[in-house]
Amino acid sequence: MISTDVIRKMERKERLYPINEEKFRKVVLPIIEATYRGKGVPSAVSHYRVFCGMIRGLWANILLELQEGRQ
């Protein structure tokens, strides 16, 4: 079941991110920075957007697997 908050965001065509940026900076970014070597070209896309894209991809794949399992 989709929450009313998600429906409102979809109606306003806002991006649906699985985690807010403040929480990402506190929890996830320190882990990424601890393993970052700093060599190469600076990224054109933020770590936050890449992380959210990966989570959304995993989420979509899990939903697809669950739907195929029910059929």
Distance bins in CASP14 RR format, pairs under 12 A and 6 or more apart:
PFRMAT RR
TARGET T0000
AUTHOR 0000-0000-0000
RMODE 2
METHOD distances of the structure
MODEL  1
1 7 0 0 0 0 0 1 0 0 0 0 0
2 8 0 0 0 0 0 1 0 0 0 0 0
2 9 0 0 0 0 0 1 0 0 0 0 0
2 10 0 0 0 0 1 0 0 0 0 0 0
2 11 0 0 0 0 0 1 0 0 0 0 0
2 16 0 0 0 0 0 1 0 0 0 0 0
3 9 0 0 0 0 1 0 0 0 0 0 0
3 10 0 0 0 0 0 1 0 0 0 0 0
3 16 0 0 0 0 0 1 0 0 0 0 0
4 10 0 0 0 0 0 1 0 0 0 0 0
4 11 0 0 0 0 0 1 0 0 0 0 0
5 11 0 0 0 0 0 1 0 0 0 0 0
5 12 0 0 0 0 0 1 0 0 0 0 0
5 14 0 0 0 0 0 1 0 0 0 0 0
5 16 0 0 0 0 1 0 0 0 0 0 0
6 12 0 0 0 0 0 1 0 0 0 0 0
6 14 0 0 0 0 1 0 0 0 0 0 0
6 15 0 0 0 0 0 1 0 0 0 0 0
6 16 1 0 0 1 0 0 0 0 0 0 0
6 17 0 0 0 0 0 1 0 0 0 0 0
6 18 0 0 0 0 0 1 0 0 0 0 0
7 14 0 0 0 0 0 1 0 0 0 0 0
7 16 0 0 0 0 0 1 0 0 0 0 0
8 14 0 0 0 0 1 0 0 0 0 0 0
8 16 0 0 0 0 0 1 0 0 0 0 0
9 15 0 0 0 0 1 0 0 0 0 0 0
9 16 1 0 1 0 0 0 0 0 0 0 0
9 17 0 0 0 0 1 0 0 0 0 0 0
10 16 1 0 0 1 0 0 0 0 0 0 0
15 21 0 0 0 0 0 1 0 0 0 0 0
15 48 0 0 0 0 0 1 0 0 0 0 0
15 49 0 0 0 0 1 0 0 0 0 0 0
15 52 0 0 0 0 1 0 0 0 0 0 0
15 53 0 0 0 0 0 1 0 0 0 0 0
15 56 0 0 0 0 1 0 0 0 0 0 0
16 52 0 0 0 0 1 0 0 0 0 0 0
16 53 0 0 0 0 0 1 0 0 0 0 0
16 55 0 0 0 0 0 1 0 0 0 0 0
16 56 1 0 0 1 0 0 0 0 0 0 0
16 59 0 0 0 0 0 1 0 0 0 0 0
16 60 0 0 0 0 0 1 0 0 0 0 0
17 23 0 0 0 0 0 1 0 0 0 0 0
17 24 0 0 0 0 1 0 0 0 0 0 0
17 46 0 0 0 0 0 1 0 0 0 0 0
17 48 0 0 0 0 1 0 0 0 0 0 0
17 49 0 0 0 0 1 0 0 0 0 0 0
17 50 0 0 0 0 0 1 0 0 0 0 0
17 51 0 0 0 0 1 0 0 0 0 0 0
17 52 1 0 1 0 0 0 0 0 0 0 0
17 53 0 0 0 0 1 0 0 0 0 0 0
17 54 0 0 0 0 0 1 0 0 0 0 0
17 55 0 0 0 0 1 0 0 0 0 0 0
17 56 0 0 0 0 1 0 0 0 0 0 0
17 59 0 0 0 0 0 1 0 0 0 0 0
18 24 0 0 0 0 1 0 0 0 0 0 0
18 28 0 0 0 0 0 1 0 0 0 0 0
18 48 0 0 0 0 0 1 0 0 0 0 0
18 49 0 0 0 0 0 1 0 0 0 0 0
18 51 0 0 0 0 1 0 0 0 0 0 0
18 52 1 0 1 0 0 0 0 0 0 0 0
18 53 0 0 0 0 1 0 0 0 0 0 0
18 54 0 0 0 0 1 0 0 0 0 0 0
18 55 1 0 1 0 0 0 0 0 0 0 0
18 56 1 0 0 1 0 0 0 0 0 0 0
18 57 0 0 0 0 1 0 0 0 0 0 0
18 58 0 0 0 0 1 0 0 0 0 0 0
18 59 1 0 0 1 0 0 0 0 0 0 0
18 60 0 0 0 0 0 1 0 0 0 0 0
19 25 0 0 0 0 0 1 0 0 0 0 0
19 26 0 0 0 0 0 1 0 0 0 0 0
19 27 0 0 0 0 1 0 0 0 0 0 0
19 28 1 0 0 1 0 0 0 0 0 0 0
19 29 0 0 0 0 0 1 0 0 0 0 0
19 47 0 0 0 0 0 1 0 0 0 0 0
19 48 0 0 0 0 1 0 0 0 0 0 0
19 49 0 0 0 0 0 1 0 0 0 0 0
19 51 1 0 0 1 0 0 0 0 0 0 0
19 52 1 0 0 1 0 0 0 0 0 0 0
19 53 0 0 0 0 0 1 0 0 0 0 0
19 54 0 0 0 0 0 1 0 0 0 0 0
19 55 1 0 0 1 0 0 0 0 0 0 0
19 56 0 0 0 0 0 1 0 0 0 0 0
19 59 0 0 0 0 0 1 0 0 0 0 0
20 26 0 0 0 0 0 1 0 0 0 0 0
20 27 0 0 0 0 0 1 0 0 0 0 0
20 28 0 0 0 0 0 1 0 0 0 0 0
20 48 0 0 0 0 1 0 0 0 0 0 0
20 51 0 0 0 0 0 1 0 0 0 0 0
20 52 0 0 0 0 1 0 0 0 0 0 0
21 27 0 0 0 0 0 1 0 0 0 0 0
21 28 0 0 0 0 0 1 0 0 0 0 0
21 29 0 0 0 0 1 0 0 0 0 0 0
21 46 0 0 0 0 1 0 0 0 0 0 0
21 47 0 0 0 0 0 1 0 0 0 0 0
21 48 1 0 1 0 0 0 0 0 0 0 0
21 49 0 0 0 0 1 0 0 0 0 0 0
21 51 0 0 0 0 0 1 0 0 0 0 0
21 52 0 0 0 0 1 0 0 0 0 0 0
22 28 0 0 0 0 0 1 0 0 0 0 0
22 29 0 0 0 0 0 1 0 0 0 0 0
22 48 0 0 0 0 0 1 0 0 0 0 0
23 29 0 0 0 0 1 0 0 0 0 0 0
23 30 0 0 0 0 0 1 0 0 0 0 0
23 48 0 0 0 0 0 1 0 0 0 0 0
23 51 0 0 0 0 0 1 0 0 0 0 0
23 52 0 0 0 0 0 1 0 0 0 0 0
24 30 0 0 0 0 0 1 0 0 0 0 0
24 31 0 0 0 0 0 1 0 0 0 0 0
24 32 0 0 0 0 1 0 0 0 0 0 0
24 33 0 0 0 0 0 1 0 0 0 0 0
24 46 0 0 0 0 1 0 0 0 0 0 0
24 47 0 0 0 0 1 0 0 0 0 0 0
24 48 1 0 1 0 0 0 0 0 0 0 0
24 49 0 0 0 0 1 0 0 0 0 0 0
24 50 0 0 0 0 0 1 0 0 0 0 0
24 51 1 0 0 1 0 0 0 0 0 0 0
24 52 1 0 0 1 0 0 0 0 0 0 0
24 53 0 0 0 0 0 1 0 0 0 0 0
24 55 0 0 0 0 0 1 0 0 0 0 0
25 31 0 0 0 0 0 1 0 0 0 0 0
25 32 0 0 0 0 0 1 0 0 0 0 0
25 33 0 0 0 0 0 1 0 0 0 0 0
25 46 0 0 0 0 0 1 0 0 0 0 0
25 47 0 0 0 0 1 0 0 0 0 0 0
25 48 1 0 0 1 0 0 0 0 0 0 0
25 51 0 0 0 0 0 1 0 0 0 0 0
26 48 0 0 0 0 0 1 0 0 0 0 0
27 48 0 0 0 0 0 1 0 0 0 0 0
27 51 0 0 0 0 0 1 0 0 0 0 0
28 34 0 0 0 0 0 1 0 0 0 0 0
28 35 0 0 0 0 0 1 0 0 0 0 0
28 46 0 0 0 0 0 1 0 0 0 0 0
28 47 1 0 0 1 0 0 0 0 0 0 0
28 48 0 0 0 0 1 0 0 0 0 0 0
28 50 0 0 0 0 0 1 0 0 0 0 0
28 51 1 0 0 1 0 0 0 0 0 0 0
28 52 0 0 0 0 1 0 0 0 0 0 0
28 54 0 0 0 0 0 1 0 0 0 0 0
28 55 0 0 0 0 1 0 0 0 0 0 0
29 35 0 0 0 0 0 1 0 0 0 0 0
29 36 0 0 0 0 1 0 0 0 0 0 0
29 46 0 0 0 0 1 0 0 0 0 0 0
29 47 1 0 0 1 0 0 0 0 0 0 0
29 48 1 0 0 1 0 0 0 0 0 0 0
29 50 0 0 0 0 0 1 0 0 0 0 0
29 51 0 0 0 0 1 0 0 0 0 0 0
30 36 0 0 0 0 0 1 0 0 0 0 0
30 47 0 0 0 0 0 1 0 0 0 0 0
31 47 0 0 0 0 0 1 0 0 0 0 0
31 51 0 0 0 0 0 1 0 0 0 0 0
32 38 0 0 0 0 0 1 0 0 0 0 0
32 43 0 0 0 0 0 1 0 0 0 0 0
32 46 0 0 0 0 0 1 0 0 0 0 0
32 47 1 0 1 0 0 0 0 0 0 0 0
32 48 0 0 0 0 1 0 0 0 0 0 0
32 50 0 0 0 0 1 0 0 0 0 0 0
32 51 1 0 0 1 0 0 0 0 0 0 0
32 54 0 0 0 0 0 1 0 0 0 0 0
33 47 0 0 0 0 1 0 0 0 0 0 0
35 47 0 0 0 0 0 1 0 0 0 0 0
36 42 0 0 0 0 0 1 0 0 0 0 0
36 43 0 0 0 0 0 1 0 0 0 0 0
36 47 0 0 0 0 1 0 0 0 0 0 0
43 49 0 0 0 0 1 0 0 0 0 0 0
43 50 1 0 0 1 0 0 0 0 0 0 0
43 51 0 0 0 0 0 1 0 0 0 0 0
44 50 0 0 0 0 0 1 0 0 0 0 0
45 51 0 0 0 0 0 1 0 0 0 0 0
45 52 0 0 0 0 0 1 0 0 0 0 0
45 53 0 0 0 0 1 0 0 0 0 0 0
45 54 0 0 0 0 0 1 0 0 0 0 0
46 52 0 0 0 0 1 0 0 0 0 0 0
46 53 0 0 0 0 0 1 0 0 0 0 0
47 53 0 0 0 0 0 1 0 0 0 0 0
47 54 0 0 0 0 0 1 0 0 0 0 0
48 54 0 0 0 0 0 1 0 0 0 0 0
48 55 0 0 0 0 0 1 0 0 0 0 0
49 55 0 0 0 0 0 1 0 0 0 0 0
49 56 0 0 0 0 0 1 0 0 0 0 0
50 56 0 0 0 0 0 1 0 0 0 0 0
50 57 0 0 0 0 0 1 0 0 0 0 0
51 57 0 0 0 0 0 1 0 0 0 0 0
51 58 0 0 0 0 0 1 0 0 0 0 0
52 58 0 0 0 0 0 1 0 0 0 0 0
52 59 0 0 0 0 0 1 0 0 0 0 0
53 59 0 0 0 0 1 0 0 0 0 0 0
53 60 0 0 0 0 1 0 0 0 0 0 0
53 61 0 0 0 0 0 1 0 0 0 0 0
54 60 0 0 0 0 0 1 0 0 0 0 0
54 61 0 0 0 0 0 1 0 0 0 0 0
55 61 0 0 0 0 0 1 0 0 0 0 0
55 62 0 0 0 0 0 1 0 0 0 0 0
56 62 0 0 0 0 0 1 0 0 0 0 0
56 63 0 0 0 0 0 1 0 0 0 0 0
57 63 0 0 0 0 1 0 0 0 0 0 0
57 64 0 0 0 0 1 0 0 0 0 0 0
57 65 0 0 0 0 0 1 0 0 0 0 0
58 64 0 0 0 0 0 1 0 0 0 0 0
58 65 0 0 0 0 0 1 0 0 0 0 0
59 65 0 0 0 0 0 1 0 0 0 0 0
59 66 0 0 0 0 0 1 0 0 0 0 0
60 66 0 0 0 0 0 1 0 0 0 0 0
60 67 0 0 0 0 0 1 0 0 0 0 0
61 67 0 0 0 0 0 1 0 0 0 0 0
61 68 0 0 0 0 0 1 0 0 0 0 0
62 68 0 0 0 0 0 1 0 0 0 0 0
62 69 0 0 0 0 0 1 0 0 0 0 0
63 69 0 0 0 0 0 1 0 0 0 0 0
63 70 0 0 0 0 0 1 0 0 0 0 0
64 70 0 0 0 0 0 1 0 0 0 0 0
64 71 0 0 0 0 0 1 0 0 0 0 0
65 71 0 0 0 0 0 1 0 0 0 0 0
END
